[in-house]
Amino acid sequence: MRFLADESCDFAVVRALRAAHHDVAAVVEVSPGAEDDAVLALAQSDSRLLLTEDKDFGLLAYGRETAGVLLIRYPSASRASLGDAVVTIVAELGDRLSGAFVVIEPGRARVSRPMGG
């Protein structure tokens, strides 16, 4: 699976997904300081699901054609397991992630709505 990690995404998620053989580009490596609209455009043009911890992407992505958005909502007490948890959820949801808005929280993932207009 192909992902683009926003600068707000904990890099432990990037490392864990890469270790699980996913193709993960990180904004901090390819386009540091990019505005949110540019990040969404990059994810779409490269057919990558966006990994973010920035709630603003929910509003920005609504009604747009996207490969999907994974919003990570993990409190500090649960962050030690964050990378492994995301890898597990990605494996469990598989193709359901494509084009969806998914909120990942400790112990669960909610596939909220399809993206696109």
N, C-alpha and C positions, 0 to 999 in steps of 0.2 A: 504494500500500500504506500501511496505517496502523500507526504505531509509537508506543510510549511509552518514552522514554529515562529510565532510572533515574538517580539522582544520581551513581552511580559511573561512568556512561557518559561517555567523553571527548566533549566538546561538538563536536569536529571531526566526529564521526560524525553528530550532529544537523545541523550545517551542510551536510555533504555530501549527506545524504539529502534535506534540504529543497531544496537546489539541483537535485537530480534529480527534483523535483516529487512527493516523497512527503509524506504528512501525518504530521508528527512532533511530538508533544507531549513536553515535557520536564518531569519531576517538579520540577526546580528552578524552573520557571516557573509550574506549576499547583498544586503542593502541596509546597512545600519542607519537608524534614524528615520526610516521611511514613514511617511504619514499613513494613517489607517486605510484610507482609500487606495493608496498605492499597494499596500500589503494585500488587500482583498483582490485587487486586479492581478497582482503577481500570482497569488494562489490560483485564481481562475485560469489565467493564461497557461500555467504549468500543470493544470488539472491536479492540484494538491488540496487536501483537506487542511483547513487552517486550525492550528493548535493555539489557543490563547487563554489567558486568565483575565482578559480585559472585557468586562461586560458590555462595553460600548459596541463591540462587534456584533452583538445581537441586533441592535437597531440598524447598524450600517448594512448588515447582510440581508435584512428583511426585504423580500421582494426582488432581490438580485439573483441572477444566475450564479451559483457557486458550486464548487465541488463538495462543499460541506464545511461546517464549523464545529469544532469540539471545544466547548467552554469548560475549563477546569476550575472547579470551586472546591478547593481543599484548605481547611483551616491549618494553622501552623502545627497543631498537635498531631496531625495525620500525615504530614509531608514526608516523613521518612520512607513511607511506602509508595509515594506518588508515582515514580517511574514504573515500577512493577504493576501497579494498579492500572495505569493507562494501557500498558501492553496487554494485560488481561482483558480489559474492556474492549480494546480494538480487536483482539482475537475472537471474543464472544459475539460482538456485533457484526463484524465483517462487512459485507456489502450493504448492510442497513445504514452504515455511516455515509455512504455516497449521497450527496445532495441534501443531507439532513442537518438540522441544528441539534446538537447533542450536548447536554449538561452532564459533566462527570463530577460526582461527589463521592465521598467515602462510602463504599459499599453499594453504590448504584450508579446507573446512567439512565438519563431520560432522553429519549428521542422525541423532541418536542414538535417539530414540524418540518415538512420538506421545504427546501429553499427554492428560490426562483420565482419568476413572475409570470 
